[in-house]
Amino acid sequence: MKLPRAAAAPAWFTPLVLTLAFAGLVAAAVADRNAWAPPGWAMAMAAVGLGALHFMMPRGVHFAIGTTAGLGIYMALFVIIGRAAFPHAEDWAMGPGFLAPIAGFLGAFLVRRRRLRMIAERAGPVDLRHLRRMGRWLVPAFLVGACCMAFPVNRLSAPMQGIALITGMATIGVIVAASIQGVVLLLVDTATIMEDLGERLAVVAVPMVAFTMVYLILVVAFGALYRISDGLSRDPLFHIAGAARWLAFPDALYFSLVTQATVGYGDVTPHDDGVRLLAAAQVMFGQLLLLFGFSELMRGRSEPRGAPRPDPVEPPAHPRRNRSAD
């Protein structure tokens, strides 16, 4: 008896869930009790509004990815610029200010949805001629943000900062609505570049995994050596947070990783010449491994996927001399 197959999810379901999940992730990161951020309802409305576009365009996969990335980046920029330029803006102004550019985008898209739907659902290579359309709205929007940062708006009263915030974001909303085709082209091109990057990563996936495994083996091996050296010593060989302490194995792995990555946070430091030499050797081996891994990745990227490796060329055999001719 064959079990019935589960019904396939609609084409718009995955982009919609992706947009809502990414928006929720960024909202959870910026909406703590000490952060300057728009209310959660405003972020939810923005995510639902942009997610609804995926329902309208089930074949616009590139546009779906682009809008998801664009919403997250916009949230982050809004929080950073808002905290610097409008630090005392009241809560009643943050939500409308945040939604103004998104409302301009959604409204203009609905008005011109037939033309924009053709652009959003069309997958093709990135065209440099799109830069002209992008500049028509990116430059004015950047100038509005620069003016908010340059002018002493943060010295105004809290109500006036709220009004200035809504005014500035509404201006950006008008710019976005007037240049909606350039915005859509930017989102589609961004997703196309991301897709191309994913295809290139797939080509070098095997060398990347192999390099990661060798890298981790080196980290674990040197971590074990640090732990054994410290355990055999009469006195602790490491200082942790400025105090001499015995090195636990997790601490040894942590020190091994930051040493091999040449980060050197300084919270775990060796205070023995032998361990310092061991750390220097790990740095040297790590750099050699990095160069070797980069070489392998470039070689794997240059070889076509699935192409058979050529057989080694055998040297031609020397022809036998014809003694009868001598």
Kinemage of the C-alpha trace (Angstrom):
@kinemage 1
@onewidth
@group {chain A} dominant
@subgroup {mainchain}
@vectorlist {calphas} color= white
{ca met a 1} P 0.000 0.000 0.000
{ca lys a 2} L 1.491 3.299 -1.075
{ca leu a 3} L 1.284 6.194 1.259
{ca pro a 4} L -0.058 9.425 -0.244
{ca arg a 5} L 2.564 12.009 -0.966
{ca ala a 6} L 2.557 15.163 1.086
{ca ala a 7} L 1.301 18.171 -0.794
{ca ala a 8} L 4.094 20.441 -1.986
{ca ala a 9} L 4.291 23.858 -0.372
{ca pro a 10} L 3.290 26.809 -2.571
{ca ala a 11} L 6.102 28.636 -4.325
{ca trp a 12} L 5.563 31.748 -2.236
{ca phe a 13} L 5.704 29.914 1.108
{ca thr a 14} L 9.497 29.652 1.484
{ca pro a 15} L 10.248 33.308 0.560
{ca leu a 16} L 7.497 34.477 2.894
{ca val a 17} L 8.811 32.429 5.827
{ca leu a 18} L 12.373 33.549 5.051
{ca thr a 19} L 11.396 37.209 5.142
{ca leu a 20} L 9.467 36.860 8.395
{ca ala a 21} L 12.252 34.834 10.043
{ca phe a 22} L 15.027 37.247 9.057
{ca ala a 23} L 12.991 40.253 10.133
{ca gly a 24} L 12.258 38.581 13.456
{ca leu a 25} L 15.938 37.783 13.958
{ca val a 26} L 17.014 41.390 13.415
{ca ala a 27} L 14.095 42.693 15.509
{ca ala a 28} L 15.054 40.444 18.409
{ca ala a 29} L 18.643 41.690 18.189
{ca val a 30} L 17.856 45.409 18.225
{ca ala a 31} L 14.723 45.524 20.386
{ca asp a 32} L 16.218 44.970 23.829
{ca arg a 33} L 15.378 47.270 26.694
{ca asn a 34} L 18.412 49.509 26.247
{ca ala a 35} L 18.390 49.800 22.426
{ca trp a 36} L 16.953 52.569 20.297
{ca ala a 37} L 14.604 50.655 18.023
{ca pro a 38} L 11.127 50.970 16.501
{ca pro a 39} L 8.359 49.043 18.223
{ca gly a 40} L 7.946 45.388 17.431
{ca trp a 41} L 4.580 45.946 15.776
{ca ala a 42} L 6.204 48.222 13.199
{ca met a 43} L 8.780 45.583 12.300
{ca ala a 44} L 6.068 42.944 12.102
{ca met a 45} L 3.993 45.112 9.758
{ca ala a 46} L 7.030 45.701 7.555
{ca ala a 47} L 7.810 41.978 7.382
{ca val a 48} L 4.194 41.075 6.604
{ca gly a 49} L 3.953 43.798 3.958
{ca leu a 50} L 7.096 42.723 2.133
{ca gly a 51} L 6.226 39.073 2.607
{ca ala a 52} L 2.896 39.692 0.898
{ca leu a 53} L 4.787 40.673 -2.245
{ca his a 54} L 6.131 37.120 -2.466
{ca phe a 55} L 2.539 35.860 -2.527
{ca met a 56} L 1.846 38.207 -5.436
{ca met a 57} L 4.969 37.058 -7.334
{ca pro a 58} L 5.517 33.335 -6.696
{ca arg a 59} L 8.187 33.125 -9.430
{ca gly a 60} L 10.184 36.115 -8.257
{ca val a 61} L 12.731 34.129 -6.246
{ca his a 62} L 15.516 36.649 -6.814
{ca phe a 63} L 13.260 39.490 -5.726
{ca ala a 64} L 12.273 37.521 -2.612
{ca ile a 65} L 15.888 37.054 -1.559
{ca gly a 66} L 16.683 40.683 -2.300
{ca thr a 67} L 13.777 42.054 -0.271
{ca thr a 68} L 14.681 39.811 2.657
{ca ala a 69} L 18.261 41.098 2.688
{ca gly a 70} L 17.136 44.674 2.083
{ca leu a 71} L 14.688 44.634 5.001
{ca gly a 72} L 17.333 43.420 7.446
{ca ile a 73} L 19.904 45.966 6.287
{ca tyr a 74} L 17.338 48.752 6.454
{ca met a 75} L 16.435 47.807 10.026
{ca ala a 76} L 20.079 47.926 11.094
{ca leu a 77} L 20.745 51.289 9.409
{ca phe a 78} L 17.566 52.772 10.875
{ca val a 79} L 18.618 51.847 14.395
{ca ile a 80} L 22.187 53.150 13.973
{ca ile a 81} L 21.255 56.464 12.346
{ca gly a 82} L 18.233 56.920 14.601
{ca arg a 83} L 20.256 56.456 17.784
{ca ala a 84} L 22.888 58.947 16.619
{ca ala a 85} L 20.653 61.628 15.085
{ca phe a 86} L 17.424 61.301 17.116
{ca pro a 87} L 18.483 59.912 20.514
{ca his a 88} L 15.506 61.366 22.421
{ca ala a 89} L 12.753 60.776 19.873
{ca glu a 90} L 9.613 59.501 21.577
{ca asp a 91} L 8.080 56.098 20.937
{ca trp a 92} L 5.116 57.493 19.012
{ca ala a 93} L 7.460 58.710 16.251
{ca met a 94} L 9.664 55.639 15.842
{ca gly a 95} L 7.060 53.309 14.359
{ca pro a 96} L 5.721 55.713 11.698
{ca gly a 97} L 9.250 56.844 10.885
{ca phe a 98} L 10.373 53.279 10.368
{ca leu a 99} L 7.375 52.373 8.201
{ca ala a 100} L 7.452 55.490 5.981
{ca pro a 101} L 10.039 54.264 3.406
{ca ile a 102} L 8.512 50.774 3.380
{ca ala a 103} L 5.044 52.234 2.847
{ca gly a 104} L 6.396 54.294 -0.057
{ca phe a 105} L 7.942 51.160 -1.555
{ca leu a 106} L 4.814 49.036 -1.165
{ca gly a 107} L 2.488 51.769 -2.440
{ca ala a 108} L 4.552 52.477 -5.542
{ca phe a 109} L 4.912 48.758 -6.217
{ca leu a 110} L 1.166 48.189 -6.091
{ca val a 111} L 0.571 51.095 -8.476
{ca arg a 112} L 3.100 49.804 -11.013
{ca arg a 113} L 2.863 46.131 -10.170
{ca arg a 114} L 2.509 44.842 -13.741
{ca arg a 115} L 5.726 46.401 -15.002
{ca leu a 116} L 7.634 45.723 -11.782
{ca arg a 117} L 6.423 42.153 -11.612
{ca met a 118} L 8.025 41.465 -14.983
{ca ile a 119} L 11.316 42.889 -13.705
{ca ala a 120} L 11.161 41.032 -10.395
{ca glu a 121} L 10.419 37.655 -11.974
{ca arg a 122} L 13.050 37.997 -14.668
{ca ala a 123} L 16.342 36.277 -13.851
{ca gly a 124} L 19.363 37.448 -15.774
{ca pro a 125} L 22.939 38.633 -15.393
{ca val a 126} L 23.731 41.848 -13.563
{ca asp a 127} L 23.594 44.818 -15.939
{ca leu a 128} L 25.898 47.750 -15.224
{ca arg a 129} L 23.375 50.071 -16.822
{ca his a 130} L 21.244 49.606 -13.717
{ca leu a 131} L 23.712 51.782 -11.793
{ca arg a 132} L 22.199 54.913 -13.278
{ca arg a 133} L 18.747 54.062 -11.971
{ca met a 134} L 20.154 53.072 -8.581
{ca gly a 135} L 22.000 56.365 -8.250
{ca arg a 136} L 18.781 58.324 -8.747
{ca trp a 137} L 17.484 57.187 -5.374
{ca leu a 138} L 20.555 56.023 -3.460
{ca val a 139} L 22.303 59.394 -3.642
{ca pro a 140} L 19.282 61.493 -2.513
{ca ala a 141} L 18.479 59.010 0.261
{ca phe a 142} L 22.111 59.132 1.405
{ca leu a 143} L 22.000 62.937 1.420
{ca val a 144} L 18.896 62.939 3.625
{ca gly a 145} L 20.621 60.631 6.102
{ca ala a 146} L 23.791 62.736 5.993
{ca cys a 147} L 21.821 65.895 6.709
{ca cys a 148} L 20.170 64.230 9.715
{ca met a 149} L 23.618 63.314 11.032
{ca ala a 150} L 25.256 66.675 10.241
{ca phe a 151} L 22.629 69.065 11.547
{ca pro a 152} L 22.281 69.386 15.356
{ca val a 153} L 18.898 67.657 15.435
{ca asn a 154} L 19.904 65.784 18.593
{ca arg a 155} L 19.837 69.097 20.482
{ca leu a 156} L 16.130 69.595 19.851
{ca ser a 157} L 13.445 68.659 22.324
{ca ala a 158} L 12.073 65.121 22.304
{ca pro a 159} L 8.826 66.032 20.453
{ca met a 160} L 10.750 68.025 17.839
{ca gln a 161} L 13.165 65.135 17.330
{ca gly a 162} L 10.187 62.881 16.686
{ca ile a 163} L 8.789 65.282 14.105
{ca ala a 164} L 12.199 65.597 12.444
{ca leu a 165} L 12.501 61.809 12.357
{ca ile a 166} L 9.140 61.344 10.652
{ca thr a 167} L 9.897 64.177 8.209
{ca gly a 168} L 13.257 62.740 7.196
{ca met a 169} L 11.979 59.186 6.784
{ca ala a 170} L 8.897 60.385 4.888
{ca thr a 171} L 11.246 62.219 2.508
{ca ile a 172} L 13.153 58.994 1.933
{ca gly a 173} L 9.814 57.231 1.359
{ca val a 174} L 8.937 59.731 -1.375
{ca ile a 175} L 12.364 59.217 -2.978
{ca val a 176} L 11.913 55.441 -2.917
{ca ala a 177} L 8.403 55.661 -4.384
{ca ala a 178} L 9.578 57.968 -7.181
{ca ser a 179} L 12.441 55.602 -8.072
{ca ile a 180} L 10.693 52.291 -7.436
{ca gln a 181} L 12.068 50.646 -10.593
{ca gly a 182} L 15.641 51.378 -9.538
{ca val a 183} L 14.946 49.926 -6.073
{ca val a 184} L 13.538 46.717 -7.563
{ca leu a 185} L 16.515 46.401 -9.913
{ca leu a 186} L 18.888 46.744 -6.965
{ca leu a 187} L 17.084 44.014 -5.029
{ca val a 188} L 17.051 41.648 -8.012
{ca asp a 189} L 20.719 42.295 -8.834
{ca thr a 190} L 21.695 41.746 -5.194
{ca ala a 191} L 19.990 38.353 -5.172
{ca thr a 192} L 21.567 37.449 -8.525
{ca ile a 193} L 25.028 38.163 -7.140
{ca met a 194} L 24.221 36.092 -4.044
{ca glu a 195} L 23.093 33.195 -6.243
{ca asp a 196} L 26.248 33.428 -8.339
{ca leu a 197} L 28.304 33.411 -5.165
{ca gly a 198} L 26.481 30.303 -3.989
{ca glu a 199} L 27.244 28.504 -7.248
{ca arg a 200} L 30.919 29.369 -6.925
{ca leu a 201} L 30.978 28.143 -3.350
{ca ala a 202} L 29.454 24.853 -4.481
{ca val a 203} L 32.408 24.332 -6.827
{ca val a 204} L 34.945 24.672 -4.011
{ca ala a 205} L 32.833 22.953 -1.343
{ca val a 206} L 34.975 19.813 -1.148
{ca pro a 207} L 38.317 21.672 -0.778
{ca met a 208} L 36.710 23.969 1.816
{ca val a 209} L 35.496 21.047 3.929
{ca ala a 210} L 38.858 19.298 3.675
{ca phe a 211} L 40.725 22.470 4.624
{ca thr a 212} L 38.395 23.035 7.595
{ca met a 213} L 38.982 19.507 8.847
{ca val a 214} L 42.772 19.860 8.649
{ca tyr a 215} L 42.524 23.265 10.310
{ca leu a 216} L 40.504 21.850 13.210
{ca ile a 217} L 42.864 18.883 13.570
{ca leu a 218} L 45.740 21.327 13.967
{ca val a 219} L 43.795 23.316 16.566
{ca val a 220} L 42.951 20.206 18.597
{ca ala a 221} L 46.500 18.814 18.364
{ca phe a 222} L 48.141 21.991 19.645
{ca gly a 223} L 45.403 22.419 22.247
{ca ala a 224} L 46.241 18.987 23.587
{ca leu a 225} L 49.951 19.871 23.643
{ca tyr a 226} L 49.236 23.044 25.616
{ca arg a 227} L 47.104 21.120 28.105
{ca ile a 228} L 49.696 18.348 28.532
{ca ser a 229} L 52.540 20.835 28.966
{ca asp a 230} L 50.618 22.734 31.593
{ca gly a 231} L 49.606 19.536 33.385
{ca leu a 232} L 53.192 18.267 33.590
{ca ser a 233} L 54.546 21.570 34.883
{ca arg a 234} L 55.062 22.282 38.560
{ca asp a 235} L 53.606 25.785 38.186
{ca pro a 236} L 50.874 27.066 35.872
{ca leu a 237} L 52.254 28.051 32.476
{ca phe a 238} L 49.367 30.317 31.534
{ca his a 239} L 47.723 33.427 32.926
{ca ile a 240} L 43.947 33.623 32.545
{ca ala a 241} L 42.382 37.059 33.072
{ca gly a 242} L 45.680 38.283 34.523
{ca ala a 243} L 46.090 35.517 37.124
{ca ala a 244} L 48.193 32.338 36.978
{ca arg a 245} L 45.828 29.388 36.635
{ca trp a 246} L 45.928 25.794 35.533
{ca leu a 247} L 44.700 25.406 31.978
{ca ala a 248} L 41.516 23.387 31.456
{ca phe a 249} L 41.084 21.599 28.153
{ca pro a 250} L 38.359 23.995 26.864
{ca asp a 251} L 40.682 26.903 27.689
{ca ala a 252} L 43.501 25.132 25.865
{ca leu a 253} L 41.332 24.702 22.770
{ca tyr a 254} L 40.286 28.340 22.937
{ca phe a 255} L 43.898 29.516 23.212
{ca ser a 256} L 44.899 27.209 20.370
{ca leu a 257} L 42.169 28.581 18.107
{ca val a 258} L 42.906 32.273 18.717
{ca thr a 259} L 46.637 31.615 18.365
{ca gln a 260} L 46.268 29.806 15.056
{ca ala a 261} L 43.927 32.524 13.803
{ca thr a 262} L 46.498 35.150 14.971
{ca val a 263} L 43.721 37.006 16.808
{ca gly a 264} L 45.418 37.156 20.203
{ca tyr a 265} L 42.732 38.528 22.517
{ca gly a 266} L 45.121 38.490 25.466
{ca asp a 267} L 42.753 36.966 28.023
{ca val a 268} L 44.813 33.732 27.996
{ca thr a 269} L 48.572 34.294 27.738
{ca pro a 270} L 51.553 31.918 28.018
{ca his a 271} L 54.245 32.704 30.605
{ca asp a 272} L 56.792 30.057 29.725
{ca asp a 273} L 59.428 30.110 27.011
{ca gly a 274} L 58.701 26.564 25.900
{ca val a 275} L 54.974 27.234 25.475
{ca arg a 276} L 55.753 30.451 23.623
{ca leu a 277} L 57.908 28.512 21.172
{ca leu a 278} L 55.073 26.022 20.770
{ca ala a 279} L 52.657 28.860 20.055
{ca ala a 280} L 55.085 30.345 17.516
{ca ala a 281} L 55.286 26.973 15.773
{ca gln a 282} L 51.488 26.789 15.640
{ca val a 283} L 51.286 30.244 14.072
{ca met a 284} L 53.825 29.214 11.427
{ca phe a 285} L 52.000 25.957 10.639
{ca gly a 286} L 48.698 27.819 10.551
{ca gln a 287} L 50.008 30.337 8.020
{ca leu a 288} L 51.432 27.587 5.828
{ca leu a 289} L 48.125 25.751 6.001
{ca leu a 290} L 46.300 28.945 5.064
{ca leu a 291} L 48.477 29.431 1.977
{ca phe a 292} L 48.071 25.792 0.990
{ca gly a 293} L 44.298 25.931 1.479
{ca phe a 294} L 44.002 29.116 -0.579
{ca ser a 295} L 45.990 27.484 -3.385
{ca glu a 296} L 43.733 24.425 -3.345
{ca leu a 297} L 40.583 26.538 -3.374
{ca met a 298} L 41.799 28.531 -6.366
{ca arg a 299} L 42.743 25.367 -8.216
{ca gly a 300} L 39.351 23.809 -7.498
{ca arg a 301} L 37.613 26.982 -8.669
{ca ser a 302} L 39.546 27.081 -11.939
{ca glu a 303} L 38.741 23.467 -12.827
{ca pro a 304} L 35.337 22.913 -14.453
{ca arg a 305} L 32.917 20.959 -12.294
{ca gly a 306} L 32.794 17.277 -13.140
{ca ala a 307} L 35.633 17.487 -15.649
{ca pro a 308} L 37.833 14.370 -15.630
{ca arg a 309} L 41.417 14.853 -14.660
{ca pro a 310} L 43.795 14.331 -17.582
{ca asp a 311} L 45.916 11.220 -17.547
{ca pro a 312} L 49.591 11.770 -16.931
{ca val a 313} L 51.488 12.157 -20.145
{ca glu a 314} L 54.025 9.411 -20.663
{ca pro a 315} L 57.346 10.359 -22.210
{ca pro a 316} L 57.667 9.227 -25.809
{ca ala a 317} L 59.642 6.022 -26.296
{ca his a 318} L 62.949 6.320 -28.048
{ca pro a 319} L 62.771 4.750 -31.500
{ca arg a 320} L 64.929 1.741 -31.947
{ca arg a 321} L 67.824 2.152 -34.218
{ca asn a 322} L 67.696 0.156 -37.392
{ca arg a 323} L 70.973 -1.723 -37.363
{ca ser a 324} L 70.545 -2.762 -40.932
{ca ala a 325} L 70.579 0.888 -41.968
{ca asp a 326} L 73.926 1.518 -40.240
